[in-house]
Amino acid sequence: ALCLAPGDYLGPLVLSRPLQVWGPRAARVLSRGTGSTIRVRAPGTSLAGFTVDGSGGRFETLDAAVRIAADEVRVEEVAIRGALFGILANRASRIVIRGNDVQGDPRKALGLRGDAIRLWEVRDALIEGNHTRDARDLVVWYLHRNRLLGNTVERGRYGVHFMYSHENVTAENRMLG
């Protein structure tokens, strides 16, 4: 496990082996302004409690604060500020995204903001109790057997955007203008 003390840590952080990374909100992993700030490539990795500040700004490379490409990853109670995409997961199973606070950039036009949480080809995941604001959406594409429970989306575009997804459960989510 790696416990971050309060302070700033310059990213990017690439996790290629399973690791638990945790710390208080005052521990901040900072973007260099390009690419994804934290890339999770190892199954069984968990991130908890700290802040991720920013990401690159390119839509075509899907620059994110936290980018997940592994199974059984947990992202819990993380604060994300000013990233193009907040949490992005591609082709992952059994992940947990719970209790995170994702804030986009309210100065940008809505169409030029990335998604707060974007899931692509994710299966058997739990997306619960997250609070997002000033980002586009919680995007759910090509997903199967996931649960989206008790999330709050403020000042987004659609709230939750499902496409080509089956056997998902969504309950007690709130969409606020």
Solvent accessible surface area in square Angstrom, and as a share of the most:
residue,aa,sasa,rsa
1,A,101,0.78
2,L,77,0.38
3,C,72,0.43
4,L,14,0.07
5,A,58,0.45
6,P,92,0.58
7,G,32,0.31
8,D,83,0.43
9,Y,77,0.29
10,L,107,0.53
11,G,2,0.02
12,P,79,0.50
13,L,48,0.24
14,V,67,0.38
15,L,8,0.04
16,S,75,0.48
17,R,194,0.71
18,P,91,0.57
19,L,57,0.28
20,Q,104,0.46
21,V,1,0.01
22,W,123,0.43
23,G,8,0.07
24,P,60,0.38
25,R,101,0.37
26,A,60,0.47
27,A,0,0.00
28,R,83,0.30
29,V,6,0.03
30,L,39,0.19
31,S,25,0.16
32,R,153,0.56
33,G,45,0.43
34,T,108,0.63
35,G,31,0.30
36,S,5,0.03
37,T,2,0.01
38,I,0,0.00
39,R,70,0.26
40,V,1,0.00
41,R,123,0.45
42,A,2,0.02
43,P,77,0.49
44,G,42,0.40
45,T,0,0.00
46,S,21,0.14
47,L,1,0.00
48,A,35,0.27
49,G,18,0.17
50,F,0,0.00
51,T,11,0.06
52,V,0,0.00
53,D,44,0.23
54,G,11,0.10
55,S,15,0.10
56,G,2,0.02
57,G,53,0.51
58,R,135,0.49
59,F,71,0.30
60,E,123,0.55
61,T,60,0.35
62,L,42,0.21
63,D,4,0.02
64,A,0,0.00
65,A,0,0.00
66,V,0,0.00
67,R,42,0.15
68,I,0,0.00
69,A,60,0.46
70,A,9,0.07
71,D,48,0.25
72,E,86,0.38
73,V,0,0.00
74,R,93,0.34
75,V,0,0.00
76,E,34,0.15
77,E,93,0.42
78,V,0,0.00
79,A,2,0.01
80,I,0,0.00
81,R,74,0.27
82,G,46,0.44
83,A,12,0.10
84,L,13,0.06
85,F,2,0.01
86,G,2,0.02
87,I,0,0.00
88,L,0,0.00
89,A,0,0.00
90,N,34,0.17
91,R,171,0.63
92,A,2,0.01
93,S,21,0.14
94,R,118,0.43
95,I,1,0.00
96,V,18,0.10
97,I,0,0.00
98,R,77,0.28
99,G,16,0.16
100,N,1,0.01
101,D,22,0.12
102,V,4,0.02
103,Q,52,0.23
104,G,8,0.08
105,D,27,0.14
106,P,74,0.46
107,R,210,0.77
108,K,90,0.38
109,A,64,0.49
110,L,60,0.30
111,G,47,0.45
112,L,111,0.55
113,R,30,0.11
114,G,2,0.02
115,D,1,0.01
116,A,2,0.01
117,I,0,0.00
118,R,34,0.13
119,L,0,0.00
120,W,74,0.26
121,E,63,0.28
122,V,0,0.00
123,R,102,0.37
124,D,59,0.30
125,A,0,0.00
126,L,16,0.08
127,I,0,0.00
128,E,53,0.24
129,G,37,0.36
130,N,2,0.01
131,H,64,0.29
132,T,3,0.02
133,R,44,0.16
134,D,7,0.03
135,A,8,0.06
136,R,31,0.11
137,D,1,0.00
138,L,1,0.00
139,V,4,0.02
140,V,0,0.00
141,W,53,0.19
142,Y,84,0.32
143,L,0,0.00
144,H,39,0.18
145,R,112,0.41
146,N,0,0.00
147,R,115,0.42
148,L,0,0.00
149,L,42,0.21
150,G,35,0.34
151,N,2,0.01
152,T,23,0.14
153,V,5,0.03
154,E,34,0.15
155,R,105,0.38
156,G,24,0.23
157,R,98,0.36
158,Y,131,0.50
159,G,3,0.03
160,V,31,0.18
161,H,43,0.19
162,F,78,0.32
163,M,70,0.31
164,Y,135,0.52
165,S,26,0.17
166,H,107,0.48
167,E,130,0.58
168,N,34,0.18
169,V,79,0.46
170,T,74,0.43
171,A,43,0.33
172,E,157,0.71
173,N,31,0.16
174,R,136,0.50
175,M,88,0.39
176,L,68,0.34
177,G,99,0.95
